Amino acid sequence: MYPRLAHFGSITIPTYSVVAAVGLIAALLLAEWCAPHVGLARERIWHFCLGTLAGTLVLSRIALAAQNWAAFRTYPRVILTLPTLTRSGPLLVVLCAAACIVAMHLPWLRTLDAVTPAALLLLTALHVGSFFAGDDLGSRTDLALGNLVRGDEGHHPVALYAAVLTALACAASMVTLLRNNRVGRTFGVGLAAVSVARFVADEFRPGYLLPQLGIPGFLRADQLLLLALFVAGMLFLLDWSPRHAK
């Protein structure tokens, strides 16, 4: 659609990169703003986010080099300039976040409550960037929405669907943070909502990860995982957790 935001001679500024950078800055600021609402100092959440980001960047480079070792030995610069996060990206983020929580002696659920709206805001921005770049197209459709991406008319703009659904998940987590001070509920609402968002968006994608696994004729392996995450998120809505100390 608009893969290049600007072009100056031999320098091209990709739209996706700009939108992702803006989303990242907004997410960092939002996480810092949310910190006092869960009883944590702003600077602790700020350092946690920066540590998670730095760790993810380093591990993603290592993962890329390991997965493409032969090519990396011959063309190291080319491999290191590939997209930062591969399919293992979400797992690397989780590992780095867990490591930072342990290293900084942060309370698990309060920290997750503080960063959940920010993480969903960043994810929304990434989907928006994919939409403007013309990526993440789905199955064919005769609907008017199929003509939004120029050059690929007739396909569901899954990135747009995912952006809208994830933005709604972000809004739900923010409302929960501001109106309910039970520890873990913001994280639970965000996890359940984003699982539903991904489940719905995936229905418009033409291919799936490991479709041969799961319950034949009912749910695929990825859908089972999303269902488990949804149930896990809903468990945090039970009235068992203490209140946030503000």
MOJO-V29674 format. One record per residue. RES is the residue in three letters. SS is DSSP state (A for helix, B for strand, O for the rest). OMEGA is omega in whole degrees, -180 to 180 (999 if undefined). Layout:
res:ss:omega
RES:SS:OMEGA
RES:SS:OMEGA
//
This chain:
res:ss:omega
MET:O:173
TYR:O:-175
PRO:O:-179
ARG:B:179
LEU:B:-180
ALA:B:-178
HIS:B:180
PHE:B:-178
GLY:O:179
SER:O:-178
ILE:B:178
THR:B:178
ILE:B:-179
PRO:B:179
THR:A:-178
TYR:A:-178
SER:A:180
VAL:A:-180
VAL:A:179
ALA:A:180
ALA:A:178
VAL:A:179
GLY:A:179
LEU:A:179
ILE:A:179
ALA:A:180
ALA:A:178
LEU:A:180
LEU:A:179
LEU:A:178
ALA:A:178
GLU:A:180
TRP:A:-178
CYS:A:-174
ALA:A:-179
PRO:A:-179
HIS:A:177
VAL:A:177
GLY:O:180
LEU:O:178
ALA:O:-179
ARG:A:-176
GLU:A:179
ARG:A:178
ILE:A:178
TRP:A:180
HIS:A:177
PHE:A:-179
CYS:A:179
LEU:A:178
GLY:A:178
THR:A:179
LEU:A:-179
ALA:A:180
GLY:A:179
THR:A:179
LEU:A:-179
VAL:A:-178
LEU:A:179
SER:A:176
ARG:A:179
ILE:A:-180
ALA:A:178
LEU:A:-180
ALA:A:-180
ALA:A:-178
GLN:A:-179
ASN:O:-171
TRP:A:-179
ALA:A:179
ALA:A:-179
PHE:A:-180
ARG:A:-179
THR:A:-177
TYR:O:-176
PRO:A:-178
ARG:A:179
VAL:A:-179
ILE:A:-177
LEU:A:178
THR:O:174
LEU:O:180
PRO:O:-172
THR:O:-176
LEU:O:176
THR:O:179
ARG:O:178
SER:O:-177
GLY:A:-180
PRO:A:179
LEU:A:179
LEU:A:178
VAL:A:-180
VAL:A:-180
LEU:A:-180
CYS:A:178
ALA:A:178
ALA:A:179
ALA:A:180
CYS:A:178
ILE:A:180
VAL:A:-176
ALA:A:-177
MET:O:179
HIS:O:178
LEU:O:174
PRO:O:-171
TRP:A:-172
LEU:A:179
ARG:A:178
THR:A:179
LEU:A:176
ASP:A:-177
ALA:A:-173
VAL:A:-178
THR:A:178
PRO:A:180
ALA:A:180
ALA:A:179
LEU:A:176
LEU:A:178
LEU:A:179
LEU:A:176
THR:A:179
ALA:A:179
LEU:A:177
HIS:A:178
VAL:A:178
GLY:A:178
SER:A:179
PHE:A:-179
PHE:A:177
ALA:O:-180
GLY:O:-179
ASP:O:176
ASP:O:176
LEU:B:-177
GLY:B:-179
SER:B:-177
ARG:B:179
THR:O:176
ASP:O:180
LEU:O:179
ALA:A:179
LEU:A:-180
GLY:A:-180
ASN:A:-178
LEU:O:-178
VAL:O:-178
ARG:O:-180
GLY:O:179
ASP:O:-178
GLU:O:176
GLY:O:179
HIS:B:178
HIS:B:175
PRO:B:-174
VAL:A:179
ALA:A:178
LEU:A:178
TYR:A:-178
ALA:A:179
ALA:A:-179
VAL:A:-178
LEU:A:179
THR:A:176
ALA:A:176
LEU:A:177
ALA:A:177
CYS:A:180
ALA:A:179
ALA:A:179
SER:A:178
MET:A:178
VAL:A:179
THR:A:180
LEU:A:-175
LEU:A:-174
ARG:A:-179
ASN:O:-176
ASN:O:175
ARG:B:-178
VAL:O:175
GLY:O:-175
ARG:A:177
THR:A:177
PHE:A:-179
GLY:A:179
VAL:A:180
GLY:A:-180
LEU:A:-180
ALA:A:-177
ALA:A:-179
VAL:A:176
SER:A:177
VAL:A:180
ALA:A:180
ARG:A:179
PHE:A:-179
VAL:A:-178
ALA:A:-179
ASP:A:-179
GLU:O:180
PHE:O:179
ARG:O:-176
PRO:O:-178
GLY:O:-176
TYR:O:178
LEU:O:178
LEU:O:-178
PRO:O:-176
GLN:O:179
LEU:O:178
GLY:B:-179
ILE:B:-176
PRO:O:178
GLY:O:-178
PHE:O:-179
LEU:B:174
ARG:B:-179
ALA:A:-180
ASP:A:177
GLN:A:176
LEU:A:178
LEU:A:179
LEU:A:178
LEU:A:178
ALA:A:178
LEU:A:177
PHE:A:179
VAL:A:178
ALA:A:179
GLY:A:-179
MET:A:179
LEU:A:180
PHE:O:179
LEU:O:177
LEU:O:-175
ASP:O:-179
TRP:O:-172
SER:O:176
PRO:O:179
ARG:B:174
HIS:O:175
ALA:O:-177
LYS:O:999
//
